[in-house]
Amino acid sequence: MQTAEPPISYFMEQAVENRDLISLAAGLVDGDTFPVAEVRAAAEEVLGNPDAARAALQYGTTQGHAPLRDKIVAKVCQLDGIAPADAHLSADDVVVTTGSQQLLYLLGEVLFDPGDIVITEAPSYFVYHGILASLGVRTLTVPMDGDGLITDALDELLARLESAGELERVRLIYTVDYFQNPTGLSLSRRRREHLLDLVRRYSRRQRILILEDAAYRELRYEGDDVPSIKSLDADNRHVVLAMTFSKPLAPGLKTGYALMPRDLVGPVLRFKGNHDFGSNNFAQHLLDRLLANGIYERHVRRLCDAYRAKRDVFVTALRDEFSAASGVRLTRPKGGMYVWLEAPEGFETGMGSPFLKACLREGVLYVPGEFCYVEGGPRPTTQARLCFGVATTDQLREAARRLGRAARSAGLPRLSLPRMARCRG
Ligand SMILES: Cc1ncc(COP(=O)(O)O)c(C=O)c1O
């Protein structure tokens, strides 16, 4: 049995048991943003037409509702600034999945044998590490900086594996390349090109794939969008782009999708057939309506406004608590839902640490950064993932204050002067 209890369960339980607790741990979506009226109108539209209603309530196909797949291609092309006529992709390259999570698992089932190698960012989306462990995969990691995964370090790792005769076991590079969970960082344009170049170059005996997990792509609060790695993969050979409607719309619909090399579609569908022979068909018909009438796009714009305000409040409140002099470093994400905190050397944030205990006493919770690193590799114990998705702006201000108090009581030196005093100073 390779499947361990995921650490996130502990944090979910804490959040449910202590009502006064402000949880920055679970990566949930803000329920206040859900487009309830719009989804109801879409449901009425589907159910109000007897033929449409019967089609939506019937089983769908394993690959997914064809009109929705068309709209998905158009949407991704629009994000990438490509005219659909110029795209090297069509609805045949799309598979609709039960959340993007299902795709992450399915692709692993299709591709990996025990002992195969997958390379991820360090830190990375820890739920994916669980999938890799359950499939018996060896996970190696590459560090990140402000521009995302350090592709020169990946080059060195691949060269080392080649020298050791292990290059043939490398199947896939996994990147959460927009506003990464957990750091909030994105992969720069130059590194996207370099990454694709590397997988092409090192695909000697077998093809190495990039799994581009763009779950947070549409939650951008500033700056210009960057083209997906998929859009650079002109012969549709090396990149699987996984996206989802969970973050930009509603996770309750649990609908994700992937654009992938054509030769992978069949094998993925065979495995998906074994799992469920098709994701929730009704949800797909609703999404098709929401995309058709422009409601989805309008909603994403509103959502970004709401999250941008939260991010601004949270980052400002955190900076008030943790001045630069405290040695604490914080990311200021341009999108997504996560701030990454790095405490100075020696200030522990892990399970059982004085800081985590103090946070629980104060009533605030975060995910210890160590969970975001694979077991067996280097696991820094001084970091934390802070999700600003669910809490209200008032709660985010209060959460930052509680984190500050907890840090001081756990021994971090006096972190900041009160705002006024600093202004005068
Ligand atoms: C990076 C990343 N990928 C994939 C998922 C899976 O989301 P879903 O299955 O709801 O699409 C999540 C959810 O938190 C995520 O953070």
Ligand as a Chemical Component Dictionary entry (heavy atoms), coordinates in Angstrom:
data_LIG
# 
_chem_comp.id                   LIG 
_chem_comp.type                 NON-POLYMER 
_chem_comp.pdbx_formal_charge   0 
_chem_comp.three_letter_code    LIG 
# 
loop_
_chem_comp_atom.comp_id 
_chem_comp_atom.atom_id 
_chem_comp_atom.alt_atom_id 
_chem_comp_atom.type_symbol 
_chem_comp_atom.charge 
_chem_comp_atom.model_Cartn_x 
_chem_comp_atom.model_Cartn_y 
_chem_comp_atom.model_Cartn_z 
_chem_comp_atom.pdbx_ordinal 
LIG C1 C1 C 0 -2.008  23.046 -8.744  1  
LIG C2 C2 C 0 -3.311  22.341 -8.711  2  
LIG N1 N1 N 0 -3.597  21.450 -9.674  3  
LIG C3 C3 C 0 -4.742  20.769 -9.683  4  
LIG C4 C4 C 0 -5.701  20.954 -8.696  5  
LIG C5 C5 C 0 -6.948  20.130 -8.761  6  
LIG O1 O1 O 0 -8.117  20.868 -8.852  7  
LIG P1 P1 P 0 -9.445  20.298 -9.470  8  
LIG O2 O2 O 0 -9.364  18.797 -9.472  9  
LIG O3 O3 O 0 -10.540 20.780 -8.608  10 
LIG O4 O4 O 0 -9.521  20.808 -10.859 11 
LIG C6 C6 C 0 -5.450  21.860 -7.654  12 
LIG C7 C7 C 0 -6.416  22.046 -6.572  13 
LIG O5 O5 O 0 -6.168  22.682 -5.578  14 
LIG C8 C8 C 0 -4.220  22.569 -7.669  15 
LIG O6 O6 O 0 -3.902  23.451 -6.709  16 
# 
loop_
_chem_comp_bond.comp_id 
_chem_comp_bond.atom_id_1 
_chem_comp_bond.atom_id_2 
_chem_comp_bond.value_order 
_chem_comp_bond.pdbx_ordinal 
LIG C1 C2 SING 1  
LIG C2 N1 SING 2  
LIG C2 C8 DOUB 3  
LIG N1 C3 DOUB 4  
LIG C3 C4 SING 5  
LIG C4 C5 SING 6  
LIG C4 C6 DOUB 7  
LIG C5 O1 SING 8  
LIG O1 P1 SING 9  
LIG P1 O2 DOUB 10 
LIG P1 O3 SING 11 
LIG P1 O4 SING 12 
LIG C6 C7 SING 13 
LIG C6 C8 SING 14 
LIG C7 O5 DOUB 15 
LIG C8 O6 SING 16 
# 
